[in-house]
């Protein structure tokens, strides 16, 4: 099983202010997501928004169960997946809580290998975590956590993207940590798959390039995965403000 944000350790990330005190509706979420994408990918476009929402909702489901996750996620993903489903991860769609132990931290996610049409979206999400306290950080050794995400449009309308987040370092007063509307609309998630190299899955070059940019002192091991140098101490940082934030649908402006 892929480990989400249960464990602990920056690369060349921009400065982010610590997240301010959360409202009552958001206090159950102790971690944030900070997103980036390959050049040419609109992080605020509808396709990238669906990719972000799919990964975030699957992560959140681990802690709260499918019925309490992002609005519309359960319908979009087709309910709880079977343990042996090759396309949809059970642990990200389980009706029951898979882990009741969150850790404060920042999940850095990067969108690569992106393709989209009027009726489909596909991308790979590569990621790692940084934590406020020093300690073991399995997401950095080695750098290999990546998911393949694919969606298909079931309805006639792709739906509009949400309100863009114009400041990555500051919290928008309109935003909620968990979106208050159904981001997915009529889209169906057909793949939410953790890439397991031992099973023959291939992590795209875009992930390796991004990881290498974030951690230039890492080098490939015998398996081709980037690992830290001897004596490496995982960096720490306060929990960053979510970026992009879930501010609201465009018709709420």
C-alpha positions, 0 to 999 in steps of 0.5 A: 500500500502506498503511504500517504501523509502518516510519516516525517522531512526542502528542496527548492520550493518558494517561501510559503507562509504558515497556514493560519488558524482553520475554521471549524469546518476545516479543523479535521485536516492537519495537512495541506497540498501545494501543487505545481505542473509541467510547463504548458499545463494550466494548473487552474484549468478544468482538467488539472483541477479534476486531477488535483481534486481526485488525488486530494479526495482519495488522500482525504478518504483514507482518514474520513471514509468515502462518504465523508470525503470531497463532495461528489468523489464517491459517485465519481469513483464508483463507490468503494473499490475491490481490494484487487481492482487494478485501476482504482485503489481500495485504500483511497476509496474505502467506506471505512477509515483506513488510518485515524492518524494524520500528521501535520505536513505539506504534500507537494504534488506535481502534474506531469504526463498530462493529456486531455480532450473534451471528454477525457483527462489523464495525468500522473501525479508525483509527490513528496511530503515535508513536515514541521518536525525532524524525523524519518521521512519515507517519502524522500527515500527513495523518491518514487511516490506517484499516481496515475489518474484518469477521468472520463466525462459522462455528461454533456458539459465539462463544467467550469473550473473553480475560482483561481487562487492568485496568491500561493503564499496567502490564504484567501478568506473565501477558501475552505480546506475541503471544497464546499461544492462538487468539483467533479460534476458529471466526470467519472474517475476511471483510474486512481492507481499507485504506480508500483515499479515492482509490478511493472509500472513506469514512473514518467520522466517528468516526475524524475525531472521534477524530483531532481529539480527539488533535490539536486543532491539526490542520485539514482540507486541501482533501481533508478530511483533518486535517493539522498546522499549519506548523512542526509537529514530530512528538511522541515517546514511549517505547514504551508497554505494550501495552493491552489485553494478551494475558493468556490465555483466560478458562478459564486464570484 
